[in-house]
Amino acid sequence: MVPSDVLNSPSFPLQFHLQVRTELAALIPVLKWFESHGRSFLPDSVLWQCKVALAEGFTNTVRYAHQHLPPTTPINLELTLQSHSLEIRIWDHGQPFDLQAKLDSLQQHPLAPLEMESDRGLLFMRSLTDTLQYIRTAEGRNCLILQKSF
């Protein structure tokens, strides 16, 4: 549990940034980065849920959004902690993707997530977060936004 003196601290929001290369091996440092900043502020269950969602989002960025881009292409991550919520942003340089349309399509084919050959990660991210968005930014990048209240 978060100590009350931390929750009442005027230092919120806390914001942390990380940039990694486009490679699956970067998942370990990404998760360590998240845990090192979130461990003191997040309930264990929220920390675990967000690590799973972050792992899915990062892996999708490497495998799909950046599949035709060189490993030197940066992936930028941002973690914003509030007293009772968090937001994770993952920026990529891939093609635009309509996440909401894909999620709607998956809902029309109600298979259990573990029975699906692909797209399980999208369903996991949606179920583990309160808000899941994928937007195109003005500078031509995409941003996956995961929000969770606790």
C-alpha positions in Angstrom: 0.0 0.0 0.0 1.1 3.5 -0.7 2.2 5.5 2.4 -0.2 8.4 3.1 2.6 10.9 3.2 3.5 9.9 -0.4 -0.1 10.1 -1.6 -0.4 13.6 -0.1 2.8 14.7 -1.6 2.6 17.8 -3.9 5.0 16.0 -6.3 2.2 14.2 -8.2 2.1 13.7 -11.1 5.3 11.8 -11.4 6.5 11.3 -15.0 9.2 8.9 -16.2 10.6 8.3 -19.8 12.4 5.5 -21.5 13.6 5.0 -25.0 14.6 1.6 -26.3 15.4 0.0 -29.6 13.0 -2.1 -31.6 13.9 -5.5 -30.3 12.1 -8.0 -28.2 15.1 -8.3 -25.9 14.3 -4.7 -24.7 11.1 -6.1 -23.0 13.1 -7.0 -19.9 14.6 -3.5 -19.3 11.1 -2.0 -20.1 9.5 -4.1 -17.4 12.3 -3.4 -14.9 11.9 0.3 -15.7 8.2 0.2 -15.0 8.5 -1.9 -11.8 11.3 0.3 -10.4 9.1 3.4 -10.7 5.7 1.8 -9.9 6.6 -0.5 -7.1 6.5 2.2 -4.4 3.2 3.6 -5.5 1.0 0.8 -6.9 -0.9 -2.0 -5.2 0.7 -5.3 -6.1 -2.4 -6.4 -8.1 -2.3 -3.2 -10.2 1.5 -3.5 -10.7 1.1 -7.0 -12.0 -1.9 -6.1 -14.3 -0.1 -3.2 -15.7 3.1 -5.2 -16.3 1.1 -7.7 -18.3 -0.6 -4.9 -20.3 2.8 -3.2 -20.9 4.4 -6.4 -22.0 1.6 -7.0 -24.5 1.7 -3.4 -25.8 5.5 -3.3 -26.1 5.6 -6.8 -27.8 2.9 -5.7 -30.3 4.9 -2.6 -31.1 8.0 -4.6 -31.9 6.3 -7.4 -33.8 3.6 -5.5 -35.7 4.0 -1.7 -35.7 7.8 -1.9 -36.3 7.9 -5.2 -38.2 9.4 -3.6 -41.4 11.6 -1.0 -39.6 15.2 -1.4 -38.5 16.1 -2.4 -34.9 17.6 1.1 -34.4 14.1 2.6 -34.7 13.3 4.0 -31.2 10.3 3.1 -29.1 9.5 5.8 -26.6 7.7 5.0 -23.3 6.2 7.3 -20.8 4.8 6.5 -17.3 2.7 9.1 -15.5 1.8 8.3 -11.9 -1.0 10.1 -10.1 -2.1 9.4 -6.5 -4.8 7.0 -7.6 -4.2 6.3 -11.3 -1.5 5.7 -13.9 -1.0 6.2 -17.6 1.5 4.4 -19.8 2.2 5.7 -23.3 4.1 3.8 -26.0 5.0 5.7 -29.1 5.8 3.9 -32.4 6.7 4.8 -36.0 4.5 2.2 -37.7 1.5 2.6 -39.9 -1.8 3.8 -38.4 -4.0 1.1 -36.9 -7.6 1.3 -35.9 -7.5 -0.4 -32.5 -11.2 0.2 -31.7 -12.3 -1.4 -35.0 -10.1 -4.4 -34.3 -11.5 -4.7 -30.7 -15.1 -4.4 -32.0 -14.3 -7.1 -34.6 -13.0 -9.4 -31.9 -16.1 -9.0 -29.8 -18.2 -10.1 -32.7 -16.3 -13.5 -32.8 -16.6 -14.5 -29.1 -13.8 -17.1 -28.7 -12.1 -17.5 -25.4 -8.8 -15.5 -25.6 -6.7 -18.6 -25.1 -8.4 -20.3 -28.1 -7.4 -17.5 -30.4 -4.4 -17.8 -32.6 -3.7 -14.1 -32.6 -5.0 -10.9 -31.1 -5.1 -12.3 -27.5 -2.8 -9.5 -26.3 -5.3 -6.8 -27.4 -8.0 -8.5 -25.3 -5.7 -8.9 -22.4 -4.7 -5.2 -22.6 -8.4 -4.2 -22.8 -9.4 -6.3 -19.8 -6.5 -5.2 -17.6 -6.8 -1.5 -18.1 -9.6 1.0 -17.7 -8.9 2.9 -20.9 -7.0 1.6 -24.0 -6.5 3.9 -27.0 -4.2 4.0 -30.0 -4.0 7.4 -31.6 -2.1 8.9 -34.5 -0.1 12.0 -33.5 0.4 15.2 -35.5 4.1 14.3 -36.0 3.1 11.0 -37.7 3.7 8.6 -34.9 1.3 6.4 -33.1 0.7 6.3 -29.4 -0.8 3.4 -27.4 -2.3 4.8 -24.2 -3.1 2.5 -21.3 -4.8 4.0 -18.2 -5.6 2.3 -14.9 -7.2 3.7 -11.7 -6.6 2.2 -8.3 
